[in-house]
Amino acid sequence: MIVLYVLEGCPYCEKALRILNENNIKHKKIVVENTEKSKQYYKEMNRMNSFPQIFLQIDKTQYIKIGGCDDFIENLSICNGIKNSDVSMDTIYYMYQMLNK
C-alpha cells in the first residue's frame, strides 16, 4: 500500500492522489494539519522538505520512502508492478534493502 502525508489544497498532493486513483493503486491518505508546527514535525520526522510525502508500506511497521510527487511519478511503473505482482512484500523489501546497501 502507498501511504501519503498530504496538505489540503496542495497541487502536488492532489496530483499524486489523482494518479493513484487513476491507476487503481491502493493508498492511505494522511492529512497533515496546515500549521507551521505540524508541517515542521512531519518534515523532520520523514526527512523531507515538501509535500506530499509518499511511502510504500511493506508491513505494519516497515516503509520505503518514495519521495515527493515527482519521485512518485518516476517510480510509478514500480508501484504498478508491485500491485500486479505475485511476489511477497517481504521479498520486495529484502531486494530493496540489498540494492540500497
C-alpha positions as CSV (number, residue, x, y, z in Angstrom):
1,M,0.0,0.0,0.0
2,I,1.1,3.6,-0.7
3,V,0.9,6.0,2.3
4,L,0.8,9.7,1.6
5,Y,1.2,12.6,4.0
6,V,-0.7,15.5,2.3
7,L,-1.7,19.1,2.9
8,E,-5.2,20.2,1.9
9,G,-5.1,22.4,-1.2
10,C,-1.5,21.3,-2.2
11,P,-1.5,20.9,-6.0
12,Y,1.3,18.3,-5.9
13,C,-0.6,16.3,-3.3
14,E,-3.7,16.5,-5.4
15,K,-1.8,15.4,-8.5
16,A,-0.3,12.3,-6.7
17,L,-3.7,11.3,-5.3
18,R,-5.2,11.7,-8.8
19,I,-2.6,9.4,-10.3
20,L,-3.1,6.8,-7.6
21,N,-6.8,6.8,-8.2
22,E,-6.5,6.7,-12.0
23,N,-4.2,3.7,-11.7
24,N,-6.3,2.0,-9.0
25,I,-3.3,1.8,-6.6
26,K,-4.3,1.1,-3.0
27,H,-3.3,4.0,-0.8
28,K,-3.9,5.7,2.5
29,K,-4.1,9.5,2.7
30,I,-3.0,11.1,5.9
31,V,-3.9,14.8,6.1
32,V,-1.3,16.9,7.9
33,E,-2.7,20.0,9.7
34,N,-1.6,23.0,7.7
35,T,0.2,24.8,10.5
36,E,3.9,25.6,10.6
37,K,4.4,23.4,13.8
38,S,2.7,20.4,12.2
39,K,4.5,20.8,8.8
40,Q,7.8,21.1,10.6
41,Y,7.1,18.0,12.6
42,Y,6.5,15.8,9.5
43,K,9.4,17.4,7.6
44,E,11.7,16.4,10.5
45,M,10.1,13.0,11.1
46,N,10.3,11.9,7.5
47,R,13.4,13.9,6.5
48,M,11.6,15.5,3.6
49,N,11.2,19.2,2.9
50,S,8.0,19.2,0.9
51,F,4.6,17.6,0.5
52,P,3.3,15.1,-0.4
53,Q,5.5,12.7,1.5
54,I,5.0,9.3,-0.1
55,F,5.9,5.9,1.2
56,L,5.5,2.3,0.2
57,Q,4.2,0.3,3.2
58,I,5.9,-3.1,3.4
59,D,4.2,-4.4,6.5
60,K,2.7,-2.9,9.7
61,T,6.0,-1.3,10.8
62,Q,8.2,-1.0,7.7
63,Y,8.1,1.6,5.0
64,I,10.2,2.6,2.0
65,K,10.4,6.3,1.2
66,I,9.4,7.0,-2.4
67,G,9.7,10.8,-2.0
68,G,7.5,13.6,-3.3
69,C,5.2,13.8,-6.3
70,D,7.9,13.9,-8.9
71,D,9.7,10.9,-7.3
72,F,6.4,9.1,-7.2
73,I,5.7,9.7,-10.9
74,E,9.2,8.5,-11.8
75,N,8.6,5.3,-9.8
76,L,5.0,4.7,-10.9
77,S,5.9,1.7,-13.0
78,I,7.5,0.1,-9.9
79,C,4.3,0.7,-8.0
80,N,2.2,-0.8,-10.8
81,G,4.5,-3.8,-10.9
82,I,4.1,-4.3,-7.2
83,K,0.3,-4.0,-7.4
84,N,0.2,-6.7,-10.1
85,S,2.9,-8.9,-8.7
86,D,2.7,-12.3,-7.0
87,V,5.9,-11.6,-5.2
88,S,5.5,-11.2,-1.5
89,M,6.1,-7.8,0.1
90,D,8.8,-9.4,2.3
91,T,10.7,-10.4,-0.8
92,I,10.4,-6.9,-2.3
93,Y,11.6,-5.3,0.9
94,Y,14.6,-7.7,1.1
95,M,15.5,-6.9,-2.6
96,Y,15.2,-3.2,-1.9
97,Q,17.5,-3.5,1.2
98,M,20.1,-5.4,-0.8
99,L,20.1,-2.9,-3.7
100,N,20.4,0.1,-1.4
101,K,23.3,-1.0,0.9
